[in-house]
Amino acid sequence: MKIFWRTVWQGQAIVVYRDDTQVDRLDASQIERVVLVHRGSGNAPGDVVLALIELESECLIFPAETGITGPVNFERQAFWTERACVYWVAERRAPLPRRMRRGSWVLPFAPEFMRVPRAQLAGRIERWPLQGPQTWEQRKWQFIADRQPFASKDDSHLGS
């Protein structure tokens, strides 16, 4: 039987459900950084394969199947813009420990939502070439600006 994950905003908290049971709740004000790990160019909503949310002492790993990209990319845009804490990295440049990685086509395993001590991942994350801070909306406008004839990197103000 397939497990149904979802994440939703409830007040100032992001709540995680597995099927119809609440399994976690995090106070959004505690979020220090969100890292969206993507495949391909990362310019389509479906490119995000997981979100890693850093709190003071923990990291929360949300596979895309949890629906986390909705609350981060498309809801509460003013919150994310003000916080300036959303970063992006290509999946191939963001290795995680084996038990936390997505599977291959041979073993289509996907990790479930989990909390891990931040110290356990800090060394790895420090080596990831993060892009940002940049909300989905800012990223979309930057993508459009970069494809314009005679585009310059100084057009970063577009979409802000």
N, C-alpha and C positions, 0 to 999 in steps of 0.2 A: 504494500500500500504506500502510495506516494505521500510524503510529508509536505504540508502546505505551510510555508513561512510567510510572514508579512511584518512590516514595520510601519508604525504610524506615530504621528505627533499626538500627544495628549497633554495639553497645556504646554509647559516648558520641558517636557520629557519626550524622548523617543522610546517607544515601547515595542518590544520584540515578541511576536507570537509564533508558536509552533502549533500548527492546526489551530484550535481555538483556545489554547492555553498560553497565558502570559509566561514567558520564560526569563525576561529581563526588562529592565527599565533604566535608562540613563538620563540624568539631568543634563540637558543640552548646554547649560552654562559651564559644565565641567569639561567640555570638549576643548582640547588644546589644538588638535590638528586632525583633519580628515585627509587620508590619502586614497584616491580613487585609482585602482590598478586596472589598466585597460589593455585590450588586445588591439591590434591594428593601429590606426591613427588616433583612436580615442575620440573621434569627432561625432560619433553617433551614440545615442543613449544605450543601445545594446552592446556597445564595445566594452563597457565596464564589467569586469569579471569579479571584482571584490572591492570592498571598502574596508580600510583599516582606520579605526578611530582611536586616537591616542588621548588617554586621560592622564592625570598626573602619575599614577603608578601602574596603570594597566593599558593594554591594547585590546580592542574588541575587533574581531575579524568577522565581517559580514560577507558571505558569498552573495553574488548578485541575486540568487534565488530567494533571498530574504526580502527583496524589494527595497533595500536601503537607498538605492539611487533615486527613488521618488522623493522621499523626505529630504535628501541632500541636494539633488539637482533641481527639483521643480517646485518644492514647497518652501515657504519662509525665506524667499530670496533676500529680503532686507536683512534678516538675521545673518545669513551666510556672507553677504557682502560686507556688513559691518564687522564681522568677526575676522574676515580675511584669513581663513584657516583651511581652505580647501586646496589641495595639491593633487597633481596628476603624475603618473609614472607608467611607462609601458611594462606589461607583464613580463616580458623577456629580460627586463632590467631590474626586476624586483623579486629576487629569489627569497622564498620563505623556507623554513625547515620542512622536510619531506612530509611530515604528518599534517602540515597546514596547506600544502600545495593542491592545486587542482590536478586531476588526473589527465592521462593522455587518452587517445581514442581507444587504446587497448584496454585500459582500466579507467573507465569514465567516472572515477571517484571525484566528488567535490566535497571539501570540508564543510562541516556544519558551522553555524554561528558558534563562536567561542570567545572566552576571555582568557588572556594570558598576561603574565607579569611583563610590564613594559621593558624591564631590564633584559628579558629573554630575547627581545627583538631589536633593541636600540642599536646595537652594533651593525646589524644588517641594514636597518632603515637609514642610518647615517650615510651609507654608501650608495643609496638609491639616487639617481639623478632626477630629483623632483622638479616639476614645473609648477609655478604658481607663486603666491596664492592666486587662484582664479576660479570663480564660480562657473557653473555650466554656461550661464548667459554670457559672461565675459569671454569664455573660451570660444563659444559659437561666433561672437562678433570678431574675435581675433582671427579665427579661421577664415571668415569672409574677407576681412581686410587683407590678410596675407595672400589671398588669391586675386586681388585686384591688380590690374596692370600698374606697374611702377610703384607697387606697395613698398613701404619702408617699415622697418622695425620700430620707428618712432610713432607709429599709429596706434600704440598700445592704449591710448586714451579712448579709443572707439569702444563703445559698448559699456563703458564704466559708469 
